[in-house]
């Protein structure tokens, strides 16, 4: 079983909202997941990204790979937090 960190889409048509989840790589995008560790809301300006740092560290430590999109969002959030 390969665990990945990725976005699971929620929300209405044309109004996306995403949950940051740890899941088995074989599961569908919006299928069952092991744990929800954050959220991403692109409907705001600027977009809101929140993640539980402790759980992110845990999952990456045990070998979970974040998706490319999630990696970019996480790095941008860390960069923004460092400036503030």
N, CA, C and O atoms as a Tinker XYZ file with bonds, in Angstrom:
   336  protein
     1  N      0.848000   -1.183000    0.000000    73     2
     2  CA     0.000000    0.000000    0.000000    64     1     3
     3  C      0.886000    1.235000    0.000000    63     2     4     5
     4  O      1.735000    1.394000    0.877000    81     3
     5  N      0.693000    2.106000   -0.975000    73     3     6
     6  CA     1.440000    3.357000   -1.051000    64     5     7
     7  C      0.521000    4.494000   -0.612000    63     6     8     9
     8  O     -0.502000    4.758000   -1.244000    81     7
     9  N      0.894000    5.157000    0.468000    73     7    10
    10  CA     0.091000    6.262000    0.977000    64     9    11
    11  C      0.540000    7.549000    0.299000    63    10    12    13
    12  O      1.735000    7.813000    0.165000    81    11
    13  N     -0.446000    8.350000   -0.128000    73    11    14
    14  CA    -0.172000    9.634000   -0.750000    64    13    15
    15  C     -0.970000   10.722000   -0.046000    63    14    16    17
    16  O     -2.019000   10.461000    0.543000    81    15
    17  N     -0.459000   11.936000   -0.118000    73    15    18
    18  CA    -1.187000   13.111000    0.355000    64    17    19
    19  C     -1.691000   13.821000   -0.888000    63    18    20    21
    20  O     -0.911000   14.139000   -1.786000    81    19
    21  N     -2.994000   14.070000   -0.943000    73    19    22
    22  CA    -3.553000   14.733000   -2.117000    64    21    23
    23  C     -4.830000   15.477000   -1.777000    63    22    24    25
    24  O     -5.336000   15.406000   -0.657000    81    23
    25  N     -5.341000   16.199000   -2.778000    73    23    26
    26  CA    -6.558000   16.975000   -2.612000    64    25    27
    27  C     -7.764000   16.128000   -3.009000    63    26    28    29
    28  O     -7.743000   15.447000   -4.034000    81    27
    29  N     -8.803000   16.176000   -2.198000    73    27    30
    30  CA   -10.069000   15.510000   -2.514000    64    29    31
    31  C    -11.107000   16.608000   -2.708000    63    30    32    33
    32  O    -11.340000   17.409000   -1.803000    81    31
    33  N    -11.725000   16.648000   -3.867000    73    31    34
    34  CA   -12.645000   17.722000   -4.194000    64    33    35
    35  C    -13.985000   17.576000   -3.483000    63    34    36    37
    36  O    -14.531000   16.480000   -3.356000    81    35
    37  N    -14.494000   18.712000   -3.026000    73    35    38
    38  CA   -15.824000   18.801000   -2.429000    64    37    39
    39  C    -16.433000   20.100000   -2.943000    63    38    40    41
    40  O    -15.834000   20.758000   -3.794000    81    39
    41  N    -17.581000   20.479000   -2.460000    73    39    42
    42  CA   -18.183000   21.735000   -2.880000    64    41    43
    43  C    -19.127000   21.555000   -4.052000    63    42    44    45
    44  O    -19.262000   20.465000   -4.608000    81    43
    45  N    -19.776000   22.648000   -4.412000    73    43    46
    46  CA   -20.785000   22.630000   -5.466000    64    45    47
    47  C    -20.158000   22.804000   -6.845000    63    46    48    49
    48  O    -18.960000   23.058000   -6.969000    81    47
    49  N    -20.979000   22.663000   -7.866000    73    47    50
    50  CA   -20.541000   22.896000   -9.233000    64    49    51
    51  C    -20.046000   24.331000   -9.367000    63    50    52    53
    52  O    -20.708000   25.270000   -8.924000    81    51
    53  N    -18.889000   24.491000   -9.974000    73    51    54
    54  CA   -18.253000   25.798000  -10.197000    64    53    55
    55  C    -17.798000   26.484000   -8.911000    63    54    56    57
    56  O    -17.355000   27.631000   -8.959000    81    55
    57  N    -17.896000   25.808000   -7.756000    73    55    58
    58  CA   -17.465000   26.356000   -6.468000    64    57    59
    59  C    -16.635000   25.298000   -5.736000    63    58    60    61
    60  O    -17.080000   24.759000   -4.723000    81    59
    61  N    -15.438000   24.996000   -6.237000    73    59    62
    62  CA   -14.667000   23.900000   -5.643000    64    61    63
    63  C    -14.156000   24.213000   -4.241000    63    62    64    65
    64  O    -13.902000   25.366000   -3.893000    81    63
    65  N    -14.016000   23.180000   -3.467000    73    63    66
    66  CA   -13.431000   23.223000   -2.135000    64    65    67
    67  C    -12.708000   21.893000   -1.989000    63    66    68    69
    68  O    -13.237000   20.856000   -2.388000    81    67
    69  N    -11.524000   21.907000   -1.431000    73    67    70
    70  CA   -10.732000   20.684000   -1.364000    64    69    71
    71  C    -10.327000   20.347000    0.065000    63    70    72    73
    72  O    -10.052000   21.234000    0.873000    81    71
    73  N    -10.295000   19.061000    0.359000    73    71    74
    74  CA    -9.768000   18.559000    1.613000    64    73    75
    75  C     -8.388000   17.978000    1.327000    63    74    76    77
    76  O     -8.194000   17.307000    0.314000    81    75
    77  N     -7.436000   18.233000    2.207000    73    75    78
    78  CA    -6.113000   17.619000    2.098000    64    77    79
    79  C     -6.210000   16.303000    2.857000    63    78    80    81
    80  O     -6.479000   16.293000    4.058000    81    79
    81  N     -5.990000   15.188000    2.156000    73    79    82
    82  CA    -6.185000   13.876000    2.759000    64    81    83
    83  C     -4.981000   12.966000    2.556000    63    82    84    85
    84  O     -4.222000   13.111000    1.598000    81    83
    85  N     -4.829000   12.038000    3.471000    73    83    86
    86  CA    -3.880000   10.932000    3.325000    64    85    87
    87  C     -4.710000    9.734000    2.901000    63    86    88    89
    88  O     -5.687000    9.381000    3.561000    81    87
    89  N     -4.316000    9.105000    1.793000    73    87    90
    90  CA    -5.094000    8.000000    1.252000    64    89    91
    91  C     -4.190000    7.005000    0.539000    63    90    92    93
    92  O     -3.031000    7.297000    0.243000    81    91
    93  N     -4.731000    5.844000    0.275000    73    91    94
    94  CA    -4.039000    4.840000   -0.528000    64    93    95
    95  C     -4.031000    5.337000   -1.970000    63    94    96    97
    96  O     -5.045000    5.843000   -2.449000    81    95
    97  N     -2.932000    5.204000   -2.653000    73    95    98
    98  CA    -2.804000    5.712000   -4.015000    64    97    99
    99  C     -3.773000    5.053000   -4.991000    63    98   100   101
   100  O     -4.060000    5.617000   -6.047000    81    99
   101  N     -4.281000    3.873000   -4.658000    73    99   102
   102  CA    -5.203000    3.162000   -5.549000    64   101   103
   103  C     -6.641000    3.652000   -5.433000    63   102   104   105
   104  O     -7.463000    3.349000   -6.297000    81   103
   105  N     -6.957000    4.400000   -4.385000    73   103   106
   106  CA    -8.318000    4.898000   -4.193000    64   105   107
   107  C     -8.622000    6.036000   -5.167000    63   106   108   109
   108  O     -7.715000    6.765000   -5.569000    81   107
   109  N     -9.896000    6.193000   -5.551000    73   107   110
   110  CA   -10.252000    7.313000   -6.427000    64   109   111
   111  C    -10.076000    8.655000   -5.713000    63   110   112   113
   112  O     -9.990000    8.712000   -4.486000    81   111
   113  N    -10.025000    9.729000   -6.498000    73   111   114
   114  CA    -9.765000   11.069000   -5.964000    64   113   115
   115  C    -10.674000   11.425000   -4.795000    63   114   116   117
   116  O    -10.201000   11.907000   -3.766000    81   115
   117  N    -11.970000   11.192000   -4.944000    73   115   118
   118  CA   -12.927000   11.556000   -3.902000    64   117   119
   119  C    -13.389000   10.348000   -3.095000    63   118   120   121
   120  O    -14.413000   10.412000   -2.415000    81   119
   121  N    -12.647000    9.257000   -3.164000    73   119   122
   122  CA   -13.016000    8.042000   -2.459000    64   121   123
   123  C    -12.633000    8.080000   -0.988000    63   122   124   125
   124  O    -12.353000    9.140000   -0.428000    81   123
   125  N    -12.625000    6.902000   -0.375000    73   123   126
   126  CA   -12.319000    6.845000    1.047000    64   125   127
   127  C    -10.863000    7.235000    1.285000    63   126   128   129
   128  O    -10.007000    7.081000    0.413000    81   127
   129  N    -10.610000    7.738000    2.477000    73   127   130
   130  CA    -9.274000    8.182000    2.835000    64   129   131
   131  C     -8.957000    7.757000    4.256000    63   130   132   133
   132  O     -9.849000    7.393000    5.022000    81   131
   133  N     -7.685000    7.808000    4.599000    73   131   134
   134  CA    -7.241000    7.407000    5.930000    64   133   135
   135  C     -7.480000    8.535000    6.931000    63   134   136   137
   136  O     -8.006000    8.312000    8.021000    81   135
   137  N     -7.083000    9.760000    6.541000    73   135   138
   138  CA    -7.199000   10.892000    7.458000    64   137   139
   139  C     -7.238000   12.200000    6.677000    63   138   140   141
   140  O     -6.508000   12.375000    5.701000    81   139
   141  N     -8.092000   13.110000    7.114000    73   139   142
   142  CA    -8.132000   14.463000    6.555000    64   141   143
   143  C     -7.219000   15.336000    7.415000    63   142   144   145
   144  O     -7.373000   15.387000    8.636000    81   143
   145  N     -6.273000   16.021000    6.780000    73   143   146
   146  CA    -5.304000   16.805000    7.561000    64   145   147
   147  C     -5.343000   18.291000    7.254000    63   146   148   149
   148  O     -4.566000   19.056000    7.824000    81   147
   149  N     -6.231000   18.714000    6.365000    73   147   150
   150  CA    -6.299000   20.141000    6.065000    64   149   151
   151  C     -7.346000   20.454000    5.023000    63   150   152   153
   152  O     -8.173000   19.613000    4.670000    81   151
   153  N     -7.293000   21.715000    4.525000    73   151   154
   154  CA    -8.260000   22.150000    3.520000    64   153   155
   155  C     -7.637000   23.209000    2.621000    63   154   156   157
   156  O     -6.649000   23.852000    2.973000    81   155
   157  N     -8.250000   23.371000    1.443000    73   155   158
   158  CA    -7.827000   24.372000    0.478000    64   157   159
   159  C     -9.083000   24.947000   -0.158000    63   158   160   161
   160  O     -9.902000   24.211000   -0.708000    81   159
   161  N     -9.231000   26.277000   -0.081000    73   159   162
   162  CA   -10.397000   26.955000   -0.640000    64   161   163
   163  C     -9.929000   27.998000   -1.649000    63   162   164   165
   164  O     -9.520000   29.091000   -1.257000    81   163
   165  N     -9.982000   27.678000   -2.952000    73   163   166
   166  CA    -9.519000   28.623000   -3.966000    64   165   167
   167  C    -10.522000   29.726000   -4.286000    63   166   168   169
   168  O    -10.231000   30.589000   -5.114000    81   167
   169  N    -11.694000   29.723000   -3.654000    73   167   170
   170  CA   -12.732000   30.708000   -3.953000    64   169   171
   171  C    -12.483000   32.060000   -3.294000    63   170   172   173
   172  O    -13.200000   33.020000   -3.577000    81   171
   173  N    -11.500000   32.153000   -2.438000    73   171   174
   174  CA   -11.164000   33.414000   -1.784000    64   173   175
   175  C     -9.982000   34.057000   -2.501000    63   174   176   177
   176  O     -9.252000   33.401000   -3.243000    81   175
   177  N     -9.815000   35.331000   -2.267000    73   175   178
   178  CA    -8.662000   36.025000   -2.832000    64   177   179
   179  C     -7.906000   36.687000   -1.698000    63   178   180   181
   180  O     -8.420000   37.655000   -1.138000    81   179
   181  N     -6.732000   36.237000   -1.323000    73   179   182
   182  CA    -6.020000   35.070000   -1.846000    64   181   183
   183  C     -6.640000   33.749000   -1.356000    63   182   184   185
   184  O     -7.383000   33.722000   -0.375000    81   183
   185  N     -6.322000   32.688000   -2.046000    73   183   186
   186  CA    -6.868000   31.370000   -1.703000    64   185   187
   187  C     -6.436000   30.973000   -0.299000    63   186   188   189
   188  O     -5.328000   31.293000    0.131000    81   187
   189  N     -7.314000   30.277000    0.413000    73   187   190
   190  CA    -7.026000   29.843000    1.785000    64   189   191
   191  C     -6.526000   28.406000    1.781000    63   190   192   193
   192  O     -7.172000   27.510000    1.238000    81   191
   193  N     -5.364000   28.202000    2.395000    73   191   194
   194  CA    -4.784000   26.866000    2.510000    64   193   195
   195  C     -4.429000   26.655000    3.974000    63   194   196   197
   196  O     -3.712000   27.463000    4.564000    81   195
   197  N     -4.921000   25.588000    4.555000    73   195   198
   198  CA    -4.635000   25.278000    5.954000    64   197   199
   199  C     -4.332000   23.787000    6.072000    63   198   200   201
   200  O     -5.026000   22.952000    5.492000    81   199
   201  N     -3.293000   23.469000    6.827000    73   199   202
   202  CA    -2.927000   22.077000    7.029000    64   201   203
   203  C     -2.413000   21.911000    8.456000    63   202   204   205
   204  O     -1.764000   22.806000    8.997000    81   203
   205  N     -2.706000   20.763000    9.061000    73   203   206
   206  CA    -2.218000   20.441000   10.395000    64   205   207
   207  C     -0.749000   20.028000   10.255000    63   206   208   209
   208  O     -0.444000   18.951000    9.743000    81   207
   209  N      0.149000   20.894000   10.714000    73   207   210
   210  CA     1.593000   20.682000   10.547000    64   209   211
   211  C      2.074000   19.378000   11.188000    63   210   212   213
   212  O      2.924000   18.687000   10.627000    81   211
   213  N      1.538000   19.044000   12.345000    73   211   214
   214  CA     1.951000   17.815000   13.032000    64   213   215
   215  C      1.605000   16.580000   12.210000    63   214   216   217
   216  O      2.423000   15.669000   12.079000    81   215
   217  N      0.395000   16.546000   11.656000    73   215   218
   218  CA    -0.028000   15.393000   10.867000    64   217   219
   219  C      0.708000   15.346000    9.527000    63   218   220   221
   220  O      1.023000   14.262000    9.038000    81   219
   221  N      0.989000   16.516000    8.925000    73   219   222
   222  CA     1.772000   16.559000    7.677000    64   221   223
   223  C      3.143000   15.943000    7.933000    63   222   224   225
   224  O      3.614000   15.111000    7.158000    81   223
   225  N      3.779000   16.359000    9.030000    73   223   226
   226  CA     5.105000   15.837000    9.377000    64   225   227
   227  C      5.046000   14.325000    9.613000    63   226   228   229
   228  O      5.927000   13.589000    9.170000    81   227
   229  N      4.009000   13.872000   10.308000    73   227   230
   230  CA     3.859000   12.435000   10.570000    64   229   231
   231  C      3.774000   11.650000    9.264000    63   230   232   233
   232  O      4.505000   10.678000    9.072000    81   231
   233  N      2.887000   12.070000    8.371000    73   231   234
   234  CA     2.674000   11.306000    7.140000    64   233   235
   235  C      3.888000   11.340000    6.229000    63   234   236   237
   236  O      4.218000   10.328000    5.611000    81   235
   237  N      4.555000   12.466000    6.132000    73   235   238
   238  CA     5.756000   12.508000    5.291000    64   237   239
   239  C      6.882000   11.691000    5.916000    63   238   240   241
   240  O      7.702000   11.113000    5.202000    81   239
   241  N      6.925000   11.642000    7.251000    73   239   242
   242  CA     7.949000   10.859000    7.943000    64   241   243
   243  C      7.775000    9.358000    7.703000    63   242   244   245
   244  O      8.759000    8.625000    7.600000    81   243
   245  N      6.528000    8.904000    7.615000    73   243   246
   246  CA     6.287000    7.477000    7.398000    64   245   247
   247  C      6.264000    7.112000    5.915000    63   246   248   249
   248  O      5.975000    5.967000    5.570000    81   247
   249  N      6.562000    8.065000    5.035000    73   247   250
   250  CA     6.752000    7.745000    3.629000    64   249   251
   251  C      5.662000    8.176000    2.672000    63   250   252   253
   252  O      5.717000    7.825000    1.493000    81   251
   253  N      4.671000    8.925000    3.133000    73   251   254
   254  CA     3.615000    9.392000    2.222000    64   253   255
   255  C      4.177000   10.472000    1.305000    63   254   256   257
   256  O      4.891000   11.369000    1.752000    81   255
   257  N      3.851000   10.377000    0.027000    73   255   258
   258  CA     4.320000   11.348000   -0.958000    64   257   259
   259  C      3.199000   12.327000   -1.288000    63   258   260   261
   260  O      2.108000   11.898000   -1.666000    81   259
   261  N      3.439000   13.641000   -1.155000    73   259   262
   262  CA     2.412000   14.609000   -1.554000    64   261   263
   263  C      2.336000   14.719000   -3.077000    63   262   264   265
   264  O      3.335000   14.526000   -3.771000    81   263
   265  N      1.144000   15.031000   -3.590000    73   263   266
   266  CA     0.980000   15.238000   -5.028000    64   265   267
   267  C      1.731000   16.506000   -5.432000    63   266   268   269
   268  O      2.081000   17.325000   -4.582000    81   267
   269  N      1.975000   16.661000   -6.729000    73   267   270
   270  CA     2.696000   17.839000   -7.218000    64   269   271
   271  C      1.972000   19.132000   -6.848000    63   270   272   273
   272  O      2.599000   20.083000   -6.380000    81   271
   273  N      0.666000   19.169000   -7.054000    73   271   274
   274  CA    -0.126000   20.354000   -6.743000    64   273   275
   275  C     -0.071000   20.659000   -5.258000    63   274   276   277
   276  O      0.104000   21.813000   -4.866000    81   275
   277  N     -0.215000   19.651000   -4.439000    73   275   278
   278  CA    -0.200000   19.846000   -2.998000    64   277   279
   279  C      1.170000   20.304000   -2.524000    63   278   280   281
   280  O      1.255000   21.115000   -1.602000    81   279
   281  N      2.231000   19.815000   -3.120000    73   279   282
   282  CA     3.580000   20.255000   -2.771000    64   281   283
   283  C      3.744000   21.745000   -3.038000    63   282   284   285
   284  O      4.288000   22.474000   -2.208000    81   283
   285  N      3.271000   22.198000   -4.198000    73   283   286
   286  CA     3.368000   23.615000   -4.551000    64   285   287
   287  C      2.558000   24.483000   -3.592000    63   286   288   289
   288  O      3.027000   25.538000   -3.165000    81   287
   289  N      1.353000   24.050000   -3.252000    73   287   290
   290  CA     0.516000   24.804000   -2.317000    64   289   291
   291  C      1.173000   24.890000   -0.944000    63   290   292   293
   292  O      1.172000   25.947000   -0.314000    81   291
   293  N      1.726000   23.785000   -0.490000    73   291   294
   294  CA     2.362000   23.736000    0.828000    64   293   295
   295  C      3.582000   24.658000    0.875000    63   294   296   297
   296  O      3.763000   25.401000    1.840000    81   295
   297  N      4.418000   24.612000   -0.164000    73   295   298
   298  CA     5.603000   25.473000   -0.213000    64   297   299
   299  C      5.211000   26.937000   -0.251000    63   298   300   301
   300  O      5.835000   27.762000    0.416000    81   299
   301  N      4.185000   27.272000   -1.025000    73   299   302
   302  CA     3.727000   28.665000   -1.111000    64   301   303
   303  C      3.183000   29.140000    0.245000    63   302   304   305
   304  O      3.413000   30.282000    0.642000    81   303
   305  N      2.468000   28.267000    0.943000    73   303   306
   306  CA     1.945000   28.629000    2.257000    64   305   307
   307  C      3.077000   28.842000    3.262000    63   306   308   309
   308  O      3.025000   29.769000    4.071000    81   307
   309  N      4.095000   27.988000    3.211000    73   307   310
   310  CA     5.242000   28.135000    4.116000    64   309   311
   311  C      5.980000   29.441000    3.818000    63   310   312   313
   312  O      6.419000   30.138000    4.733000    81   311
   313  N      6.111000   29.765000    2.530000    73   311   314
   314  CA     6.808000   30.982000    2.120000    64   313   315
   315  C      6.058000   32.211000    2.605000    63   314   316   317
   316  O      6.667000   33.156000    3.108000    81   315
   317  N      4.732000   32.202000    2.455000    73   315   318
   318  CA     3.897000   33.307000    2.905000    64   317   319
   319  C      3.946000   33.456000    4.426000    63   318   320   321
   320  O      3.989000   34.573000    4.942000    81   319
   321  N      3.940000   32.337000    5.137000    73   319   322
   322  CA     4.000000   32.370000    6.598000    64   321   323
   323  C      5.349000   32.904000    7.077000    63   322   324   325
   324  O      5.423000   33.584000    8.100000    81   323
   325  N      6.402000   32.598000    6.343000    73   323   326
   326  CA     7.734000   33.069000    6.731000    64   325   327
   327  C      7.854000   34.579000    6.574000    63   326   328   329
   328  O      8.558000   35.229000    7.347000    81   327
   329  N      7.169000   35.145000    5.576000    73   327   330
   330  CA     7.221000   36.592000    5.363000    64   329   331
   331  C      6.462000   37.348000    6.442000    63   330   332   333
   332  O      6.830000   38.469000    6.793000    81   331
   333  N      5.403000   36.740000    6.972000    73   331   334
   334  CA     4.560000   37.431000    7.946000    64   333   335
   335  C      5.167000   37.477000    9.322000    63   334   336
   336  O      4.566000   38.029000   10.244000    81   335
